[in-house]
């Protein structure tokens, strides 16, 4: 038990390491690998057993126990067999550690509890970085786009912003090395580095290709705020160790403002201590912000710090999305229940009403285990229900789409049908082109719109949706989604609510 008690952190985050899609895929892969490993070892053990039995018979052995060279632990048996007989064992620098990690992943994989999991020491470090949003890098969020890295977001005041990178840019090379074929971890390893050093990125921006030298620096990406008209707009991206202090710095910088829009969209949560401290800024000291119940049924109430400095606002508007989760949901429902003049705009949140405890293990890894249900100050559980908005507003349909890849030689001409055509039609519609349909059929009107787009963006004017045109359209739509408030219907509605007369 000593190993488990080294460190206890309380996790109110939805998915600390990777996207939900990747998380589910990796869990399936882990379960499959564990199954195949067990099956392989079972068959191999049976074969070796026959061989040992025959060997014992040949030498006239009378002790069956003496003929079995393994310990009584099946794990140790598998480990010894794999080390001795596995054809691919030389692919790993430390096969014993790899086997241990796979076994521990399998032990903690439960379909009904996607949050309980084993984390290796590398994943534990990534877990902390993902919550705290502080690292030495360039400050971008990206996803795969036709094998390259599509920049989804450029963090404010980051090295990437200073270098002129924009949402919608596509990274095709890193220091002269082609990105296509790299994993997301490969890209991350090449972009992160020593503070003050440069990384050269080859950027495709709407068909224009150029190099950008970005000087790596410390990136703090959990909070960003600015003043507009008579209100503050604050983006909360995560609830990390420094988030409360970052919030205070911004709030102190705008002392004359008593209205605020807080953007919680895509905030997947963070530490319980962080949401405690941030709630204290809005509801004051010694106030109940969270109730929780553990395995023994005992309920307890947690309060904001006794030294919390309260900032008062006459109107608060919260922006939420389907992936606003966990600590961000705590914050949203606390403000709804404990502050006057709070309006939630957007979509119903994710609905994660449980808390994880992270316990460090002797091998440097950690067990992240679900230990509590949490409830709002009024005793409301949002688990699998989410926090419902007061005013429901959806984003444009293209915002919710997964962008399918196109092959180099893939193309769609008039009278053809394809998923990339549908995505391109949705993106073009969002960009205010007059498409006649968004069902994936490349009609005469779609062909004409493609020609118009290609002409306006210096592409070959063919009316054919090829890989270059598709990438250009999606990148421009992503850039508008990330950086154009005039095309953000949820933010537009939030500003309308802020400007409404108070009653």
C-alpha positions in Angstrom: 0.0 0.0 0.0 3.0 2.3 0.5 3.5 2.7 -3.2 -0.1 3.9 -3.8 0.1 6.7 -1.2 3.0 8.7 -2.5 0.9 11.4 -4.3 -2.8 12.1 -4.4 -4.2 14.5 -7.0 -7.9 15.1 -7.6 -8.7 15.1 -11.3 -11.8 16.8 -12.7 -10.9 16.4 -16.3 -12.6 14.6 -19.1 -9.7 13.3 -21.2 -6.2 14.4 -20.2 -4.1 12.7 -22.7 -5.7 12.5 -26.1 -8.9 13.0 -28.1 -12.0 10.9 -27.3 -11.7 9.1 -30.6 -8.1 8.3 -30.1 -8.7 7.3 -26.5 -11.4 4.8 -27.5 -9.3 3.5 -30.3 -6.3 3.0 -28.1 -8.4 1.2 -25.4 -9.7 -1.2 -28.0 -6.2 -1.7 -29.2 -4.9 -2.3 -25.7 -7.6 -4.9 -24.9 -6.9 -6.6 -28.2 -3.1 -6.7 -27.6 -3.7 -8.0 -24.1 -6.0 -10.7 -25.5 -3.6 -11.7 -28.2 -0.7 -11.7 -25.7 -2.6 -14.0 -23.4 -3.6 -16.3 -26.3 -0.1 -16.4 -27.6 1.3 -17.3 -24.2 -1.4 -19.9 -23.6 -0.6 -21.7 -26.9 3.1 -21.3 -26.4 2.8 -22.6 -22.8 0.9 -25.6 -24.0 3.5 -26.4 -26.6 6.3 -25.9 -24.1 4.5 -28.0 -21.6 4.3 -30.9 -24.1 8.1 -30.5 -24.8 9.0 -30.4 -21.1 6.8 -33.4 -20.5 8.4 -35.4 -23.3 11.8 -34.3 -22.1 11.0 -35.4 -18.6 9.8 -38.8 -19.9 13.0 -39.2 -21.9 15.3 -38.6 -19.0 13.1 -40.7 -16.6 12.2 -37.8 -14.4 9.8 -38.7 -11.5 9.1 -35.1 -10.3 6.7 -33.1 -12.4 7.2 -30.0 -10.3 10.9 -30.1 -10.8 10.4 -30.1 -14.6 8.5 -26.8 -14.8 11.0 -23.9 -14.8 8.5 -21.2 -14.0 7.3 -19.5 -10.8 3.7 -19.9 -9.6 2.8 -16.5 -11.0 1.2 -16.5 -14.5 2.6 -13.0 -15.0 6.1 -14.2 -14.3 5.6 -17.2 -16.6 4.5 -15.0 -19.5 7.3 -12.6 -18.9 9.9 -15.4 -19.0 8.4 -17.0 -22.1 8.2 -13.7 -23.9 11.8 -12.8 -23.1 13.1 -16.2 -24.2 11.0 -17.1 -27.2 9.2 -14.0 -28.7 10.4 -13.4 -32.2 9.9 -9.6 -31.9 11.3 -9.1 -28.4 14.4 -7.4 -29.7 12.3 -4.4 -30.9 12.0 -3.1 -27.4 14.9 -1.6 -25.4 13.2 -2.8 -22.2 10.8 -5.6 -22.9 10.0 -6.3 -19.2 8.8 -2.7 -18.8 6.7 -2.9 -22.0 5.1 -6.1 -20.8 4.4 -4.6 -17.4 2.8 -1.5 -18.9 0.5 -3.7 -21.2 -0.5 -5.8 -18.2 -1.4 -2.8 -16.1 -3.3 -1.2 -19.0 -5.4 -4.4 -19.2 -6.1 -4.5 -15.5 -7.6 -1.0 -15.5 -9.6 -1.1 -18.7 -13.4 -1.0 -18.1 -16.0 0.0 -20.6 -18.3 1.5 -18.0 -15.5 3.6 -16.5 -13.4 5.2 -19.3 -11.6 7.4 -16.7 -9.9 4.7 -14.6 -6.6 3.8 -16.3 -3.0 3.1 -15.7 -0.6 5.8 -16.9 3.1 5.2 -17.7 5.6 7.7 -16.4 5.6 9.4 -19.8 1.8 9.6 -19.8 1.8 11.0 -16.3 4.0 13.8 -17.4 1.8 14.5 -20.4 -1.2 14.4 -18.1 0.2 17.2 -16.0 1.2 19.2 -19.0 -2.2 18.9 -20.6 -3.9 20.2 -17.5 -1.5 23.0 -16.7 -1.1 24.2 -20.3 2.4 25.2 -19.6 5.3 23.9 -21.7 8.2 24.9 -23.9 7.0 24.9 -27.4 5.3 27.1 -30.0 1.7 27.2 -28.7 -0.6 25.6 -31.3 -3.4 23.0 -31.2 -3.5 20.8 -34.3 -5.1 17.7 -35.8 -4.4 15.4 -38.7 -5.3 16.7 -42.1 -4.5 14.5 -45.1 -1.5 13.2 -43.2 -0.3 16.7 -42.4 -0.9 18.9 -39.3 -3.8 21.3 -39.5 -3.5 24.1 -37.0 -6.8 24.4 -35.2 -5.9 27.1 -32.8 -3.0 29.5 -32.1 -2.7 30.4 -28.4 -2.6 34.1 -27.5 0.8 35.7 -26.9 2.5 32.4 -27.9 5.6 32.0 -30.0 3.4 30.8 -32.9 1.2 34.0 -32.8 4.3 36.1 -32.7 5.6 34.3 -35.7 2.4 35.0 -37.6 0.9 31.5 -37.7 -2.9 31.3 -38.1 -5.6 28.7 -37.4 -6.1 26.9 -40.7 -2.5 26.8 -41.6 -1.2 23.3 -42.6 2.2 22.2 -41.4 3.8 20.1 -44.1 7.4 20.0 -43.0 9.3 20.4 -39.7 12.9 21.3 -40.0 12.9 20.0 -43.5 11.3 16.7 -42.5 8.0 15.7 -44.1 5.1 15.6 -41.7 3.1 13.2 -43.7 3.4 9.8 -42.1 4.3 11.1 -38.7 2.1 10.3 -35.6 0.9 13.1 -33.4 3.5 12.2 -30.9 6.2 12.4 -33.6 5.1 15.9 -34.5 5.0 16.9 -30.8 8.5 15.6 -30.2 9.8 17.7 -33.1 8.0 20.9 -32.2 8.8 20.9 -28.5 12.3 21.7 -27.5 14.7 24.0 -25.6 13.5 27.5 -24.8 15.1 30.1 -27.2 15.8 27.6 -30.0 14.1 27.8 -33.4 12.0 25.3 -35.3 11.4 25.8 -39.0 7.9 25.0 -40.2 6.8 24.7 -43.8 3.3 26.2 -44.0 0.6 25.7 -46.6 -1.8 28.6 -46.3 -4.5 28.3 -48.9 -2.1 27.0 -51.5 0.7 29.4 -50.7 3.7 27.5 -49.3 6.4 29.2 -47.2 8.7 28.6 -44.3 8.4 30.2 -40.8 11.0 30.2 -38.1 9.4 30.0 -34.7 11.4 30.6 -31.6 10.3 28.1 -28.9 9.2 29.6 -25.6 7.2 29.0 -22.5 3.5 28.7 -23.4 0.8 29.3 -20.9 -2.5 28.4 -22.5 -5.1 28.0 -19.8 -6.5 31.6 -19.7 -6.8 34.5 -22.1 -8.9 37.6 -21.6 -9.5 41.0 -23.2 -11.9 43.9 -22.9 -14.4 44.8 -25.5 -16.9 47.7 -25.2 -18.0 47.6 -21.6 -17.4 43.9 -20.8 -14.6 41.4 -20.5 -14.3 38.2 -22.6 -12.3 35.5 -20.8 -11.4 32.2 -22.4 -10.8 29.3 -19.9 -9.1 26.5 -21.7 -8.2 24.3 -18.7 -8.2 24.3 -14.9 -4.5 24.0 -14.1 -2.3 24.8 -11.2 -1.8 28.4 -12.2 -5.2 29.1 -13.8 -6.6 30.9 -10.7 -3.6 33.2 -10.5 -3.9 33.9 -14.3 -7.6 34.8 -13.9 -6.8 37.2 -11.1 -4.2 39.0 -13.1 -6.7 39.5 -16.0 -9.5 40.6 -13.7 -7.2 43.0 -11.8 -6.2 44.5 -15.2 -9.9 45.5 -16.0 -11.1 47.0 -12.7 -13.8 49.2 -14.3 -15.7 46.3 -16.0 -18.7 44.6 -14.3 -19.9 42.4 -17.1 -18.1 39.3 -18.4 -18.4 36.6 -21.0 -16.6 33.4 -19.9 -15.9 31.0 -22.8 -15.8 27.4 -21.5 -16.2 25.7 -24.9 -13.8 22.8 -25.4 -12.6 23.1 -21.8 -12.3 19.5 -20.7 -11.5 20.3 -17.0 -8.5 20.0 -14.7 -7.7 19.9 -11.1 -10.3 20.1 -8.3 -8.1 22.6 -6.4 -8.1 24.8 -9.5 -11.9 24.9 -9.9 -12.1 25.5 -6.1 -9.9 28.6 -6.3 -11.6 30.0 -9.4 -15.1 29.5 -8.0 -13.9 31.5 -5.0 -13.2 34.5 -7.3 -16.8 34.6 -8.3 -18.8 33.4 -5.2 -16.5 34.5 -2.4 -14.7 32.8 0.5 -15.8 29.8 2.6 -18.7 29.0 0.2 -19.7 25.5 -0.7 -18.8 24.9 -4.4 -18.8 21.1 -4.5 -20.3 18.1 -2.8 -18.9 14.6 -3.2 -19.7 11.0 -2.3 -17.3 8.1 -2.2 -17.5 4.3 -2.2 -18.7 4.1 1.5 -21.6 6.5 0.8 -20.2 9.3 3.0 -21.0 12.7 1.7 -18.8 15.8 2.2 -18.8 19.4 1.2 -15.8 21.3 -0.1 -15.6 25.1 0.3 -13.7 27.9 -1.5 -10.6 29.2 0.2 -11.0 31.5 3.2 -8.8 34.1 1.6 -10.7 34.2 -1.7 -11.0 37.7 -3.3 -14.4 38.1 -4.8 -14.9 39.9 -8.0 -18.5 41.2 -8.5 -20.2 41.3 -11.9 -23.7 42.6 -12.7 -24.0 40.2 -15.6 -22.2 36.9 -16.4 -22.6 35.0 -19.6 -21.1 31.5 -19.9 -20.4 29.8 -23.3 -20.6 26.0 -23.3 -20.3 23.3 -25.8 -20.8 19.5 -26.0 -17.2 19.0 -24.9 -17.3 21.4 -21.9 -16.6 18.8 -19.2 -15.9 18.0 -15.6 -14.2 21.0 -13.7 -15.7 23.3 -16.3 -19.1 21.9 -15.6 -18.5 22.4 -11.9 -17.7 26.0 -12.5 -20.7 26.5 -14.8 -23.3 25.0 -12.4 -21.8 26.8 -9.3 -22.1 30.2 -11.0 -25.7 29.3 -12.1 -26.7 28.4 -8.5 -24.7 31.0 -6.6 -24.5 34.2 -8.7 -27.2 36.5 -9.9 -27.7 37.4 -13.6 -25.9 34.3 -15.0 -27.0 33.1 -18.4 -25.5 30.0 -20.1 -25.4 30.1 -23.9 -24.5 27.3 -26.2 -25.0 23.5 -26.0 -25.6 21.0 -23.2 -22.2 20.0 -21.7 -20.5 16.6 -21.7 -21.8 15.3 -18.4 -18.8 14.0 -16.4 -20.0 13.9 -12.7 -17.2 11.8 -11.3 -13.7 12.6 -9.8 -10.5 10.7 -10.2 -7.7 10.3 -7.8 -4.2 9.8 -9.2 -1.8 7.7 -7.2 1.9 7.3 -8.0 3.2 3.8 -8.3 6.7 2.5 -7.6 7.6 2.2 -11.3 7.1 5.9 -11.9 3.6 5.4 -13.5 0.3 6.2 -11.8 -3.1 4.7 -11.3 -5.9 7.2 -12.2 -8.9 5.8 -10.5 -12.5 7.0 -10.2 -13.2 7.6 -6.5 -16.1 10.1 -6.1 -19.4 11.3 -7.5 -19.6 15.1 -7.4 -22.7 17.2 -6.9 -23.4 20.9 -7.2 -23.8 23.1 -4.1 -27.6 22.5 -4.3 -27.0 18.7 -4.6 -27.5 18.4 -8.3 -25.7 15.7 -10.3 -24.9 16.3 -13.9 -23.4 12.9 -14.5 -24.4 11.7 -18.0 -26.8 14.6 -18.1 -24.6 17.7 -18.5 -25.4 21.3 -17.8 -28.2 22.6 -20.0 -27.9 26.1 -21.5 -30.5 28.8 -20.8 -30.3 29.7 -24.5 -29.4 26.9 -26.9 -27.3 28.0 -29.9 -25.5 25.6 -32.2 -22.3 26.3 -34.2 -22.4 25.9 -38.0 -22.6 22.3 -39.1 -19.0 22.3 -40.4 -17.8 22.8 -36.8 -19.1 19.4 -35.8 -17.6 17.4 -38.7 -14.7 15.1 -38.8 -12.6 15.9 -41.8 -12.0 12.8 -43.9 -8.6 12.4 -45.7 -8.2 12.6 -49.4 -5.6 10.6 -51.3 -3.1 12.4 -53.5 -4.8 11.1 -56.7 -8.4 11.3 -55.3 -10.7 13.7 -57.1 -14.4 14.4 -57.6 -15.9 15.9 -60.7 -19.4 16.8 -61.8 -22.0 14.1 -61.1 -19.9 12.3 -58.6 -20.6 11.6 -54.9 -18.3 11.5 -51.9 -17.8 12.4 -48.3 -15.2 15.0 -49.1 -17.7 16.7 -51.4 -20.1 16.9 -48.5 -17.5 18.4 -46.2 -16.4 20.9 -48.8 -20.1 21.9 -49.4 -20.6 22.5 -45.7 -17.4 24.5 -45.5 -18.2 26.6 -48.6 -21.7 27.3 -47.2 -20.1 28.5 -43.9 -17.8 30.7 -46.0 -20.9 32.3 -47.6 -20.6 30.6 -51.0 -24.0 29.9 -52.5 -24.0 26.1 -52.7 -27.3 24.4 -53.5 -26.9 21.3 -51.4 -24.7 19.7 -48.7 -25.4 16.0 -49.3 -22.1 15.1 -51.1 -23.4 15.1 -54.6 -21.3 17.4 -56.9 -24.0 19.2 -58.8 -23.6 21.8 -61.5 -23.9 24.5 -58.9 -21.3 22.9 -56.7 -19.0 22.7 -59.7 -19.5 26.4 -60.4 -18.9 27.3 -56.8 -15.7 25.3 -56.8 -14.5 27.2 -59.9 -15.3 30.4 -58.1 -13.4 29.4 -55.0 -10.4 28.1 -57.0 -10.2 31.4 -59.0 -10.3 33.5 -55.8 -7.7 31.4 -54.1 -5.1 31.0 -56.9 -5.8 27.3 -57.5 -6.2 25.6 -60.8 -9.7 26.4 -62.0 -11.2 23.1 -62.9 -14.4 22.7 -60.9 -13.0 19.4 -59.6 -12.6 18.8 -55.9 -9.0 17.5 -55.7 -6.8 17.2 -52.6 -5.4 20.7 -52.8 -8.7 22.4 -53.2 -10.2 20.3 -50.4 -7.4 21.1 -48.0 -7.6 24.8 -48.9 -11.4 25.0 -48.3 -11.2 23.2 -45.0 -8.2 25.2 -43.8 -10.0 28.5 -44.6 -13.2 27.3 -42.8 -11.1 26.3 -39.7 -9.4 29.7 -39.7 -12.7 31.5 -39.8 -14.2 29.2 -37.0 -11.2 29.9 -34.8 -10.6 33.6 -35.4 -13.6 35.4 -36.8 -16.1 36.4 -34.0 -18.5 37.7 -36.6 -19.0 34.1 -37.8 -19.4 32.6 -34.3 -23.1 32.4 -33.6 -22.7 31.4 -29.9 -20.4 34.3 -29.2 -22.7 36.7 -31.1 -25.7 35.6 -28.9 -23.6 36.0 -25.8 -22.8 39.6 -26.7 -26.5 40.2 -27.3 -27.3 38.9 -23.8 -24.6 41.1 -22.3 -26.1 44.2 -24.1 -29.7 43.5 -22.9 -31.1 45.8 -20.3 -30.9 44.5 -16.8 -34.1 43.9 -14.9 
